[in-house]
Amino acid sequence: MPTYKYANFLQTSDSKIFDKLHHSGASVPYSGIYRCATCGFEITCEEGRIFPPEKSCAKHHAKWKCAQGEVNWQLAAFTIHTNTE
């Protein structure tokens, strides 16, 4: 989970967007930090891009030691984009 220095940065939400699991290679529905529900590895993803194609937790990162299993990404922190142009 993201680490914060200041507790006032934290907001909670009961939105269902945090409950859905997303598979490798699927389109990213919301920009933010996603966590593998199998091993806890975290990534940042932009809306409209594709989740990493790895099907096995061991392939997330060479230094990451985690359990084997199917990769299922779950939104951990949602980001809001603004257009200032």
Secondary structure as GFF3:
##gff-version 3
##sequence-region A 1 85
A	DSSP	three_ten_helix	7	9	.	.	.	ID=ss1
A	DSSP	three_ten_helix	16	18	.	.	.	ID=ss2
A	DSSP	beta_strand	21	23	.	.	.	ID=ss3
A	DSSP	beta_strand	32	36	.	.	.	ID=ss4
A	DSSP	beta_strand	42	45	.	.	.	ID=ss5
A	DSSP	three_ten_helix	57	59	.	.	.	ID=ss6
A	DSSP	beta_strand	72	78	.	.	.	ID=ss7
###
